[in-house]
Amino acid sequence: MDPTAKYISQKISRTRWRPVPAGLLQQPEVFAAGSWDNESNRVSIWSLGDDDSDTDGEFDEEPRLLCDSEHDGDVTDLQFLDGDRLVSASSSGAVAILKLQPDCQALSLAHVWERAHRYSCDNAPCTAVVCRSPELVSVGEDGRVILYKADQTEVVRVIENADSSTIHAVTFLRTTEVLTVNSIGQLKMWDFRQQSDSPAQILSLTGDRVPLHCVDKHPNQQHIVATGGQDGMLCIWDVRQGNTPFSLIEAHSAEMWEVHFHPSNPNHLFTCSEDGSLLHWETTSGSDMSTLLQRGWNSRVVSHSGVPLAGEDDSVVSSWLAGDSSKNRLEATHMLPSQTLSVNSLDVLEQCLVCGTDGEAVYVHRQLPV
């Protein structure tokens, strides 16, 4: 089934589903989008409209704008804190909490931490935020990691010199631990229980220090994380085992901007890229992806040609190689019609996927095969 496209006259930097109330077996209906590189940037809230499908089971109604709000600077990240609060990151260095009215008809600024990220004489872009209500964490080009509480105006903790390079993305591993990725191919784990401003652990890519742009953790196995970077490679890491990735997969021909495990069915993984593609990765055997990954971490690194390196166990390596003939393999499916401009963001929830592009379009899939 082809996705529904909605052209909205702004380059889209971020798309995020509004969370569905826990325990309700329903599909998401509302998403947020943020724009970048426009004269005036905005955060907008969209509805998928009625769930009525036509006789072929096709959903043909395009997303409908519910409300929007001007945003100072490019929207560099968006995350829902809960069903009615949204956190935005800005190229101006600010981090803001936006309040969504219960009927989704208005979006207002609840609080902003101006210049949370900054250099001594200028603003530094905030590059990413992650939320675990009531806490949120932001990272930026200034190498800072900042912890906030949504209901407190004062910042809770700042790790001033967490990094000498740009931090591009952040995810919570556990309640007090976050993982950051930077522009020299490193993952750093931070434990807010520690008074020290040093990372609890550092993992890194060997060889060329390829900038990493995105990170996501496996929803059930917090020690397994996926990253994507400037070379388009998908890297899978086990933070308990060793300091290098245990699987490398050639995923895209240009920068990978986001990677997401499916939150309730992590045998499925999604990636999007500057190369204009959005890929859906799944294990063909139906076996649990985490099982494949745990088998796979022994395999060290797969060569870029996709051929196992000498002395490696082919059956172990092959579980993460598309195109190989083993029954435990990973297959990738293109989710968009041929698309030339960058796919900057994606989000997946239940059977729904939304993504945003530099082609000023949002695409929505409402019947994911997950």
C-alpha positions as CSV (number, residue, x, y, z in Angstrom):
1,M,0.0,0.0,0.0
2,D,1.4,3.4,-1.0
3,P,1.7,6.1,1.6
4,T,-0.5,9.2,1.6
5,A,1.5,12.3,0.7
6,K,0.7,15.8,2.0
7,Y,2.6,18.8,0.7
8,I,2.9,21.6,3.2
9,S,5.2,24.2,1.7
10,Q,7.9,23.9,4.3
11,K,10.9,21.7,4.5
12,I,10.2,19.2,7.3
13,S,12.9,18.5,9.8
14,R,10.9,16.3,12.3
15,T,7.7,14.3,12.5
16,R,6.4,12.6,15.7
17,W,3.3,10.7,16.6
18,R,1.3,12.0,19.6
19,P,1.3,9.1,22.0
20,V,-1.7,6.9,22.3
21,P,-3.1,6.4,25.9
22,A,-1.6,3.2,27.4
23,G,-3.9,0.3,27.4
24,L,-6.1,1.6,24.5
25,L,-5.7,-0.6,21.5
26,Q,-6.0,2.2,19.0
27,Q,-3.9,3.6,16.2
28,P,-2.3,7.0,16.5
29,E,-4.3,9.8,14.8
30,V,-2.4,12.9,15.5
31,F,1.2,13.9,14.7
32,A,3.5,16.9,15.0
33,A,5.8,18.3,12.4
34,G,8.6,20.8,12.7
35,S,10.2,22.8,9.8
36,W,13.7,24.0,9.0
37,D,15.4,26.3,6.5
38,N,12.3,28.4,5.9
39,E,11.9,32.2,6.4
40,S,9.5,31.4,9.3
41,N,9.7,28.0,10.9
42,R,6.7,26.3,12.5
43,V,5.6,23.4,14.7
44,S,2.4,22.1,13.3
45,I,-0.2,19.5,14.6
46,W,-1.9,17.3,12.1
47,S,-4.8,14.8,12.2
48,L,-5.2,11.7,10.0
49,G,-8.9,12.4,9.9
50,D,-11.5,9.6,10.0
51,D,-10.4,6.0,10.0
52,D,-12.9,5.3,7.2
53,S,-11.2,3.4,4.4
54,D,-12.7,2.9,0.9
55,T,-13.8,-0.4,-0.5
56,D,-10.2,-1.5,-1.2
57,G,-9.2,-0.9,2.4
58,E,-7.2,2.1,1.2
59,F,-7.0,5.2,3.3
60,D,-7.2,8.1,0.9
61,E,-7.8,11.1,3.2
62,E,-4.8,13.2,3.5
63,P,-3.6,14.7,6.9
64,R,-5.5,17.8,8.0
65,L,-3.9,20.8,9.8
66,L,-5.3,21.2,13.3
67,C,-3.1,24.1,14.6
68,D,0.4,25.5,14.4
69,S,2.8,27.8,16.1
70,E,5.8,29.9,15.0
71,H,9.1,28.6,16.1
72,D,12.2,30.7,16.6
73,G,15.0,29.1,14.6
74,D,15.0,25.7,12.8
75,V,13.2,22.9,14.6
76,T,16.2,20.6,15.2
77,D,14.2,18.0,17.2
78,L,10.7,17.3,18.5
79,Q,9.6,14.9,21.2
80,F,6.2,14.4,23.0
81,L,6.7,14.6,26.7
82,D,3.1,13.2,27.1
83,G,-0.2,13.5,25.3
84,D,-0.5,17.3,25.6
85,R,3.1,18.5,25.9
86,L,5.7,18.7,23.2
87,V,9.4,19.6,23.6
88,S,11.2,21.3,20.7
89,A,14.9,22.0,20.1
90,S,16.1,25.0,18.2
91,S,19.0,26.0,16.1
92,S,19.0,29.1,18.3
93,G,20.1,27.0,21.2
94,A,16.7,27.1,23.0
95,V,14.7,24.2,24.4
96,A,11.0,24.8,24.7
97,I,7.9,23.1,26.1
98,L,4.8,23.5,24.0
99,K,1.3,22.9,25.4
100,L,-1.3,21.3,23.2
101,Q,-4.9,22.0,24.0
102,P,-7.0,18.8,24.7
103,D,-8.9,19.3,21.4
104,C,-5.6,19.9,19.6
105,Q,-6.9,23.2,18.3
106,A,-4.2,25.4,19.8
107,L,-0.5,25.1,20.5
108,S,1.1,27.6,23.0
109,L,4.5,28.1,24.6
110,A,4.5,26.8,28.2
111,H,8.2,27.4,29.0
112,V,11.4,28.1,27.1
113,W,15.1,27.7,28.2
114,E,16.7,30.4,26.0
115,R,20.3,29.8,25.0
116,A,20.5,26.5,26.9
117,H,23.2,25.7,24.4
118,R,25.7,28.4,23.6
119,Y,29.3,29.4,22.9
120,S,30.9,32.2,24.9
121,C,30.0,34.8,22.3
122,D,27.2,33.2,20.2
123,N,24.3,30.7,20.3
124,A,25.0,27.0,19.7
125,P,22.3,24.9,18.1
126,C,20.5,22.4,20.3
127,T,20.7,19.3,18.2
128,A,18.5,16.8,20.0
129,V,16.2,16.2,23.0
130,V,14.9,13.1,24.6
131,C,12.0,12.8,27.1
132,R,11.1,10.5,29.9
133,S,8.4,12.5,31.8
134,P,8.9,14.5,33.8
135,E,12.6,14.6,32.8
136,L,14.1,15.7,29.6
137,V,17.7,15.9,28.3
138,S,19.1,18.1,25.5
139,V,22.4,18.0,23.7
140,G,24.1,20.4,21.3
141,E,26.9,21.6,19.1
142,D,28.5,23.1,22.2
143,G,29.2,19.6,23.6
144,R,26.8,20.2,26.6
145,V,24.5,17.6,28.1
146,I,21.6,19.2,30.0
147,L,19.1,17.6,32.3
148,Y,15.7,19.3,33.0
149,K,12.5,18.6,34.9
150,A,9.4,19.7,32.9
151,D,7.8,21.4,35.9
152,Q,10.9,23.3,37.1
153,T,12.2,26.4,35.5
154,E,15.7,25.9,36.7
155,V,18.0,23.4,34.9
156,V,18.7,20.3,37.0
157,R,22.2,19.4,35.8
158,V,24.6,20.6,33.2
159,I,27.6,18.5,32.0
160,E,29.6,21.4,30.6
161,N,32.3,19.8,28.6
162,A,30.6,16.4,27.9
163,D,32.2,16.5,24.4
164,S,34.7,18.5,22.5
165,S,32.8,17.8,19.3
166,T,29.2,18.2,18.3
167,I,26.7,15.8,20.0
168,H,24.2,14.9,17.4
169,A,21.7,12.7,19.2
170,V,20.7,11.3,22.6
171,T,18.5,8.5,24.0
172,F,17.6,7.2,27.5
173,L,19.0,3.8,28.3
174,R,17.6,3.6,31.8
175,T,15.9,6.1,34.2
176,T,19.2,7.8,35.1
177,E,21.3,6.9,32.1
178,V,21.5,8.5,28.6
179,L,23.6,7.6,25.6
180,T,24.9,10.3,23.2
181,V,26.5,10.0,19.8
182,N,28.9,12.6,18.3
183,S,30.6,13.8,15.2
184,I,33.8,11.7,15.7
185,G,32.0,8.3,15.7
186,Q,31.7,7.9,19.5
187,L,28.9,6.7,21.8
188,K,29.1,8.0,25.4
189,M,27.1,6.7,28.3
190,W,26.2,9.2,31.1
191,D,24.9,8.3,34.5
192,F,23.2,11.2,36.2
193,R,23.6,9.5,39.6
194,Q,27.4,10.1,39.3
195,Q,28.7,13.5,40.4
196,S,31.5,13.2,37.9
197,D,31.3,14.9,34.6
198,S,33.0,12.0,32.9
199,P,31.2,9.4,30.8
200,A,30.5,6.1,32.4
201,Q,31.5,4.3,29.2
202,I,32.8,5.3,25.7
203,L,32.3,3.1,22.6
204,S,33.5,4.1,19.2
205,L,33.8,3.1,15.5
206,T,37.2,1.8,14.6
207,G,39.1,3.3,11.6
208,D,37.6,6.4,10.1
209,R,35.9,8.5,12.7
210,V,32.6,8.8,10.8
211,P,30.1,11.3,12.4
212,L,27.1,9.5,14.0
213,H,23.8,11.4,13.5
214,C,21.2,9.2,15.2
215,V,20.7,6.6,17.9
216,D,17.8,4.4,19.2
217,K,17.7,1.7,21.8
218,H,15.9,-1.6,21.5
219,P,12.6,-1.2,23.5
220,N,12.9,-4.4,25.5
221,Q,16.7,-4.9,25.6
222,Q,18.3,-1.6,26.7
223,H,21.8,-2.8,26.1
224,I,21.2,-3.1,22.3
225,V,21.3,0.2,20.4
226,A,21.3,1.1,16.7
227,T,23.1,4.1,15.2
228,G,23.4,5.7,11.8
229,G,25.9,8.1,10.5
230,Q,27.4,10.1,7.7
231,D,28.3,7.1,5.6
232,G,24.8,5.6,5.6
233,M,25.9,2.5,7.6
234,L,23.5,1.0,10.1
235,C,25.5,0.0,13.2
236,I,24.2,-2.3,16.0
237,W,25.9,-2.2,19.3
238,D,25.7,-4.2,22.6
239,V,26.8,-1.7,25.2
240,R,27.6,-4.6,27.6
241,Q,30.0,-6.2,25.2
242,G,33.1,-4.6,23.9
243,N,33.6,-1.0,22.7
244,T,32.9,-1.4,19.0
245,P,29.7,-2.3,17.0
246,F,29.0,-6.0,16.5
247,S,27.1,-5.5,13.2
248,L,27.6,-3.0,10.3
249,I,25.1,-3.0,7.5
250,E,25.3,-0.9,4.3
251,A,21.9,0.7,4.5
252,H,22.0,4.0,2.6
253,S,24.2,5.8,0.1
254,A,24.3,9.1,2.0
255,E,23.8,10.3,5.6
256,M,21.4,8.4,7.8
257,W,19.3,10.9,9.7
258,E,17.1,8.7,11.9
259,V,16.8,5.1,13.0
260,H,13.9,3.7,15.0
261,F,13.1,0.3,16.4
262,H,9.4,-0.4,16.2
263,P,8.3,0.3,19.9
264,S,6.2,-2.7,20.3
265,N,7.6,-5.1,17.7
266,P,11.4,-4.6,17.6
267,N,11.9,-7.3,15.0
268,H,11.2,-4.3,12.8
269,L,13.6,-1.3,12.4
270,F,13.2,1.8,10.2
271,T,15.9,4.2,8.8
272,C,15.7,7.3,6.6
273,S,18.4,9.2,4.7
274,E,19.7,12.1,2.8
275,D,19.6,9.8,-0.2
276,G,15.8,10.2,-0.3
277,S,14.9,6.7,0.9
278,L,13.1,5.3,3.9
279,L,13.8,1.6,4.6
280,H,11.9,-1.0,6.7
281,W,14.2,-3.7,8.0
282,E,12.8,-7.0,9.3
283,T,14.0,-10.4,10.2
284,T,12.6,-12.9,7.6
285,S,12.5,-15.9,9.8
286,G,10.2,-14.3,12.3
287,S,12.8,-14.9,14.9
288,D,13.3,-12.2,17.4
289,M,15.7,-9.5,16.2
290,S,17.3,-9.3,19.6
291,T,18.2,-13.0,19.3
292,L,19.8,-12.4,15.9
293,L,21.7,-9.4,17.4
294,Q,23.0,-11.4,20.3
295,R,24.2,-14.1,18.0
296,G,25.6,-11.4,15.8
297,W,27.7,-9.5,18.2
298,N,30.4,-12.2,18.1
299,S,30.7,-11.6,14.4
300,R,32.7,-8.4,14.8
301,V,32.5,-6.2,11.7
302,V,31.2,-7.2,8.3
303,S,33.3,-5.9,5.5
304,H,31.8,-3.1,3.4
305,S,31.4,-5.5,0.4
306,G,29.0,-7.6,2.5
307,V,31.4,-10.6,2.3
308,P,32.3,-12.1,5.7
309,L,35.9,-11.5,6.7
310,A,38.3,-14.4,6.7
311,G,37.8,-16.7,9.7
312,E,34.3,-15.5,10.6
313,D,31.4,-17.7,11.2
314,D,29.2,-17.2,8.1
315,S,26.0,-18.2,9.8
316,V,26.5,-15.6,12.5
317,V,27.4,-12.8,10.2
318,S,24.7,-13.6,7.7
319,S,21.9,-12.9,10.1
320,W,22.3,-9.2,9.5
321,L,23.2,-9.3,5.8
322,A,20.3,-8.6,3.3
323,G,20.6,-10.8,0.2
324,D,22.3,-13.7,1.9
325,S,20.5,-17.1,1.6
326,S,20.3,-18.1,5.2
327,K,16.9,-18.3,6.7
328,N,17.8,-15.9,9.5
329,R,18.3,-12.8,7.5
330,L,17.4,-9.2,7.6
331,E,15.5,-7.8,4.6
332,A,15.0,-4.1,3.7
333,T,12.0,-2.8,1.9
334,H,11.7,0.7,0.4
335,M,8.7,2.5,1.9
336,L,8.5,5.5,-0.3
337,P,7.9,6.0,-4.0
338,S,11.2,7.1,-5.7
339,Q,12.1,10.3,-3.9
340,T,15.1,12.5,-4.6
341,L,15.2,14.9,-1.7
342,S,16.3,14.0,1.8
343,V,14.0,12.1,4.2
344,N,14.9,13.9,7.4
345,S,12.7,12.2,10.0
346,L,10.5,9.3,10.7
347,D,8.4,8.0,13.5
348,V,6.5,4.7,14.0
349,L,3.8,3.7,16.4
350,E,1.4,0.7,16.2
351,Q,0.7,0.2,12.5
352,C,1.4,3.8,11.5
353,L,4.5,5.5,10.1
354,V,5.0,9.2,9.4
355,C,8.1,10.8,7.7
356,G,9.0,14.3,6.6
357,T,11.2,15.4,3.7
358,D,13.1,18.4,2.1
359,G,10.6,18.0,-0.7
360,E,8.1,19.8,1.6
361,A,6.0,16.7,2.0
362,V,4.9,14.5,4.8
363,Y,4.2,10.8,4.0
364,V,1.9,8.6,6.2
365,H,1.6,4.8,6.1
366,R,-1.4,3.5,8.0
367,Q,-1.1,-0.2,7.5
368,L,2.4,-1.3,8.3
369,P,3.0,-5.0,8.1
370,V,4.2,-5.3,11.7
